[in-house]
Amino acid sequence: MSQPTALRIRPSTEADLPALQAIYADAVTRGTGTFETEVPSVEELARRRQEVLGRALPWLVAERDAQVLGYAYANYFRPRLAYRFCVEDSIYLAPAAQGQGVGRVLLAELIAKCEAAGARQMLAVIGDANNTGSIGLHSALGFAHTGVLKSAGWKFGRWLDVVLMQRTLGLGDSVDAG
């Protein structure tokens, strides 16, 4: 019996877009981790990816045996200049990859890349207070619970809360950002 190939985390490419869109389509149509209700096209996902990369922020892919298992990226939390050191992470896994540690490796690498890019705070805006997988993953990687937005979204015929979590990156707020 052969050993499974090691998990590889790498920057995303345009060739990954169909696989990324398929993973996200499942999250949109079956999950509550995103409050998006219509699956974006591959072209829309490409536009979003370009926006992130244009800000010198990471968009990463997890793969094994040339199969994309998930992806993660960070983008500015809000567009105003004062938020430029604060990023929000997004992470999505193929259903078959969930619960196998893929998310942990992917998010750890995303954190490292964001620190290297100069980000000082990372926020997790987690759809659905019952999303224990995402909440547990973020907790395990040093995110602290900072709040709940009650009944902030309506999806699948029910109100959903949003859980806010935060993690300091690099020097955090310890020195002047300039």
N, C-alpha and C positions, 0 to 999 in steps of 0.2 A: 504494500500500500504506500503510495507516494504522499509526501507532506504537501499541504497546500502552499501555494506561492505566498510570499510575504506581501502584506498590504503596502501599497505605495501611495504616498501623498505627493501631488505635483500640481503646478499651475494648470489651470484649465486652458483648453484650446478651443478654437471654433469648431473643430471636429467633434468635440464633446457635446455640443449643444443639443442634438437630438436625444441623447441619453439623459442630459440634465432636465430637458423638458419633460421627458417621460416620468422621471422621478418626481418632479414638481407637480405634474398632472395628477399623480396618485395622491399627493399631499393635499392638493386643492379639492379633488372630488371625493376623497374618503376621510380626510383628516381635519382636525381643528387647530393644528399648529400654525396654520396660516388662515387669515380671515379673507383671503382672496376667494371669490366664488366662481370665477370663470378662468379656465386654463389659458394662460398666455401662449401665444404662438412662439415658435422657435425664433422668429425674427424679433419679437418683443423681448424674449429672454436674451438674445444677442445684444440688443440695445441696452438693456440693464447691465449686462456684463461689461460692455464698453464703458459705461458710465463709471462703474467701480474701478476698472483698470485705469481709466483716464485720471482718476484721483490718486493714482499710485497706491491703491489698496489691493489686497489679495482676493482672488477668487480661485479656490483650490478644489481639487478632485481627489477622491479616494478610489483606487482601483486595485483589482487583483485579477491576474490572468487576463489582462486587457479588457476587463469588464468594469465599467463605472459603477461603484457601489453607493456613492454619495458625493455631496459637494457642500462647501461652506464658503461664505464670503462675508466681508464686512464693508459697510458703507457708512457715510456720515449719518449720525443720528438725526440731525436736522440741517437744513441748508444754510442757516445763518452763520456768519463767520465765527462768532464766539463759540460755536460747537465744533470747530475744526479738529479738536483733539479728542473728541468723543465719538466712538463708532458703535454701531449696532451690528451684532453678528446674526447671521442666518445660516442654518444647517439643515440639510434634508438628506435622508437616507432612503435607498430602495428598501421596500418592505423585507426582502430576504436578507438584508444586511443589518437590520435592527437587532439590538441586544447582543451584538458580537464584539463590542469594543471599537467598532469603526468610528463612531461618532466621537469617542474620547480622543482618539489619535488625530482625527481631523480637526477638532476644536482646539486641541493643544497646539497644533501647528499654526492654526489661524491666529491664536493669541500671540505666538512668537513672532509671526510675520507682522502683525499689527504693532507690536512693541517696536520692532525694527523700523517700521514706517513712521514712528513718532507719536502714535496714539497714546493717550494717557488714561483713558477710561473706556471700558467696553460694557455695553448694555445688552442684556437679553430681554427682548420684549416677547414673552412666550404666550401664544394664543392658547387659551383654555387652562384654567387652574387645575384641571385633572390630567394635564399632560405630564405625568410623573416621570416619564423617560427623559424629557428635555430638562425638567426642573432638577432631576437627580444628576444628570450629566453636568449641568452648569454648576451645581453645588459642589460636585466632586472636583471641579477645576477651579475652585476658589471664588465663585460668584456668591454674593450675599443677596438675600431677599431684601428688596427695598420698597415694595408696595404691590398693591393689587388695584386694578381698574375694574370695578364691579360692572358686570353686564355691559361691557364695552362693544361686544360684537354679537350679531345675530347670524347663526349659521346652522343648518340642518334642523330648523324649527325650534331652536332654543337659544337662550341668552348665554353668552360665554364671557368669563372674566379674562383679564390679561394679567399675567404675573410679570412683575418687573424685577430684574436681578442686575447686579452691577459688580464689576471687577476692576480694580486698579491695574493699570499696565505701566511698566517701566517706572519712571520717577513719579507717576501719579500727579498729585497736586502739591508736591513737596518743593518745587522751585518755580520761578517765573517762566511761563511758556514763551514770552516774547512776542 
